Amino acid sequence: MCTIAAMRELAPDLWQLDGFPPNGVNVYVIGDVLIDAGSPLDGGRVLRQLRGRALAAHALTHGHFDHYGSSAKVCRELSLPLWCGANDVGAVEAGKQVGLGRRTISGFGAKPAPVARALREGDEVAGFTVLDVPGHSPGHVAYWRESDRVLIAGDVMWGHNPFTFRPGIREPYPLTSPDPERNRISARRLAALRPELVAFGHGPPLRDPDAFAAAVAKLP
């Protein structure tokens, strides 16, 4: 297991950073790449846990304020290039996000962050394959490792309700997604992979492919 304080090894070369409340807004490290950086309030706790760790890049699952809110700070402090899904580049670089009806809205305190690499379907990041899974944001991506069936799903599905912390796998509220129906298509794609481990953007990790598939099967 990982010996770095406050980080938990979920699988080989996959760590989850500690947060408050636990599993509220999740940040991960895969190999030498940081995945997401939490809200604008999370920069300090992310940087503390990364102290002494050599990283090569910072990549996002998607361009929402609670996932890239501290990206500008983390990239500046650690001299990291930022990568994100191609269709989220504009929002991240503007400090915005795409809301319901595909309107560009406030980034709720997220600072603009220059993107060095636009990720696309099939790209490789630290041994994981990039999957294009839009809907919750136009450029939402997931990270998939076929060898041990590990999935970093971002917010395609939530592992719990991030507003109430009620347990249970569910889709994001439609009001939080610019294209809820497209997100459901993305969720079905991920469930069909039968992941042995799902690392969510919100909620505890899941090691039950049947439970993930059952939750997705209940979608409209």
HELIX and SHEET records of a PDB file:
HELIX    1   1 GLY A   43  LEU A   50  1                                   8    
HELIX    2   2 PHE A   65  TYR A   68  1                                   4    
HELIX    3   3 SER A   71  LEU A   78  1                                   8    
HELIX    4   4 ALA A   86  ASP A   88  5                                   3    
HELIX    5   5 VAL A   89  ALA A   94  1                                   6    
HELIX    6   6 LEU A  100  ARG A  102  5                                   3    
HELIX    7   7 PRO A  174  THR A  176  5                                   3    
HELIX    8   8 PRO A  180  ALA A  192  1                                  13    
HELIX    9   9 PRO A  209  ALA A  217  1                                   9    
SHEET    1   A 7 MET A   7  ALA A  11  0                                        
SHEET    2   A 7 LEU A  14  LEU A  17 -1                                        
SHEET    3   A 7 TYR A  28  ILE A  30 -1                                        
SHEET    4   A 7 VAL A  33  ILE A  35 -1                                        
SHEET    5   A 7 ALA A  57  ALA A  59  1                                        
SHEET    6   A 7 LEU A  82  GLY A  85  1                                        
SHEET    7   A 7 ARG A 117  LEU A 119  1                                        
SHEET    1   B 2 LYS A  96  VAL A  98  0                                        
SHEET    2   B 2 THR A 104  SER A 106 -1                                        
SHEET    1   C 5 GLU A 124  VAL A 125  0                                        
SHEET    2   C 5 PHE A 128  ASP A 132 -1                                        
SHEET    3   C 5 VAL A 141  ARG A 145 -1                                        
SHEET    4   C 5 VAL A 150  GLY A 154 -1                                        
SHEET    5   C 5 LEU A 197  PHE A 200  1                                        
SHEET    1   D 2 TRP A 158  HIS A 160  0                                        
SHEET    2   D 2 PRO A 167  ARG A 170 -1                                        
END                                                                             
